[in-house]
Amino acid sequence: MKNILNGLRVAEISTYVAAPLCGMTLGQMGADIVQINPISGRLDQNRLPHNKEGNSFYYPALNKTKRSIRIDLKRPEGRELAAQLMAGNPGDGGGIVLSNLPLRGEMAPEALKKTRPDLISLQVFGNPDGSSALDYTINCASGFPHITGKDPAPLNNVVPVWDISTALYLATGLLAAERHRLLTGEGETITVTLADIMLATVGNLGYLTEAQMNDEPRPVLGNQVYGAFGRDFATSDGRHIMVTGISDKQWQNLCEVMGTTEQMQALQDKTGVDLASEFGRFIAVDEISTIFEPWFAARTLDDIRKTFTGTRVLWGPFQTFKQLLEEDPRCSLENPLFRIIDQPGIGPHMAPHIPLDFSKFPRGEITPAPQHGEHSEAVLSDVLGLSSQNIGKLFDTGIVAGLPEE
């Protein structure tokens, strides 16, 4: 099916989240993502969570739409073959390398550029000094764990937000470099670190400036929204919801739907706090919540959903992953984001396509993640144009392998 990045080929040498997610994002837009994997397999191929048979849910979820070739990268012949696949041929849409692993010798970007001067290389590192880091060792230093949760002890978020942000920055950088190559014929070397992604984000959101200019540290507020009205409330059936009123109209609408407009006016008259202002509502959040809490506590989640549906109230239910899947129509085949795919080792299940919705390039079907070595022969033929005889020699000598034996 025609897609917006058809004709673009990326050689991916990666593990874990940042680079694989970048590759999958590009692949879901039509790019040919060729995974170059070692014969022994990848570091993350068996990562939790698993099904009952011990097969990873994690790995295939992050590697849909790709092709896989297994090469013995411990041998010089294997590294030379990988380098040829990484470089491709001028004008073939390839010559783009994506990795969050060390690339040395003939596979290093500077070596590849000797045969492919217009090479585009993207590499992910942990810290600016070249030392290693993971999302969780970056997040703990970001300041966010100290304002997360309710306990004074810092709380690391379980969402790998810096890996995800890095992946999307990588995709943006790759497309920018490819546009530059189309216009000038020049290649580009792009490096990014998880630490710099974190630092840029903390700065771009104003947290660094706040720390520099103000003496008071940001408080730990739990689920409360900082600087505006927003917090969680318990329902009569043991569920929890999040409600916010950021703008004046949102706040007015919330009070009208809940029938608390007069109570809020009385609160304003009593305290002198201007509830028509975002900051005033933040200051008076405890008093406001005292009025709101009985309303939510007297109703079930379903009652609240019916009341708020069709209004402009900003709210959402707290949901487990299971509840998200079973109760939320956004997380279902009603949403054109999702498809059913049949992943080897896992079976048929619902999986997301790319969230971007292009008007001229509708989302097609989703190709399941490849088994290691599934496309070894096809990649050698398509990318390097090798004959079946030469491909056979690579297999016979163990430099290349297909699917692992059961």
C-alpha positions, 0 to 999 in steps of 0.5 A: 500500500502506498504510504508517505515514506515509501522509498525510504530505507533505514538500517536499524541496530538497536535494543530496548525503547528509543531507537526501536520506537523511532524505527517503528514510527517511520515504518508505520509511515511506509519506510523500509526498516531493516533490523540488523540483528546478531546471530544470537539475538537481541538483548531485549527479545525476551523482555517482560511481559510474557505470555504463558509460553514465555514469549515477550509481549514487549518486543513485538509491540515495539518492532512492528512493520520491520524486516529482520536479518541475522548476521554474525557481527563477531566476524569481520565478514559479518561486520563488512556485510552489515556495513554494506547494508547500512551504506546501501547505494547512492540514490537508493533511499537508504544510507540511513543508520539508526542505532542506540548501540556502539558502532565501531570499526567498519560499521562506524559512521565515519567509516561508512561515509568513505563509501557513502558520503551522503550517509545519514547517521543517528545515534543515541547515547545516555549522557553527554560525556558518553556514559551509559544511562537508562530512562529511569536513571535519567528521570530520577535526576530530572526533578519530576520524582520529587513532585510526583505522588503524595509521599515526600519520598521521590517517586520515579514514573513507570512510563519511559517518557525520556525514551519515548521523547527521544524516539520522536526527536530522532524521527524528526531529526532523521526526516530533517536530515533526509530533506537536507540530503534531498536538497543538497546531496549532503549527509548528516551525523546526528547524536542525541542523549537521553539526558539532553532530552530530559534537560531540554524538556525541563527547561522548555516547560519552565521548571529550570527558570522556576528553580533559578528565580524562586526560593520556594520548591515546587510542592508535592501535590499528588493528582492535583494540577499545579497552578489551576483547579484540577484533582481526583475524586472518589466515586460511590462505587470505589472508582476515582476520576480526574476533574479539571477546570483550567479556563474560565469557561471550563470552570463555569461549565463544571459548576453549572453541570454540578449545580454548585454555581451559587456555592462557589459564589458564596465561597468567593464572598467568604474568602475573598479569593477570586474564583474567576481566576485560574490562580484563585481556583488553585489557591482555594482548591481545598475549599472547592474540593470540600464542596465537590467531594460529596457530589462525586461520593454520592454517584457511581462512575456510570452516573457521572459519565452520563451526567458529563457526557455531552457537556464540556466538562474536562474529566476522565476516569482512572483506569487499570490497563484491563479497564482501559481495554474493557471499558474505554471505547477509544481503546477498541476497534471502534477507533481507526487507530487499531487493527487486529494483527496475528503475531507469531508466538502470541496470536491475534490481538489488537494493536495500534497503528501510527497515531498520525492520520494523513488525509492522503495516506490512510492507515493500512494493515499492520505488519507484525514484528518480524521473527529474527532472521525472517527476511535475511534472504530477501534483504540481501537480494533487495538491498545488495542485489546478491545472487541466490548463489552468493546468498547461499554461500553466506548462509553456508558459512554461517555469516548470515542465518535465517529463522532460528531453529525450534 
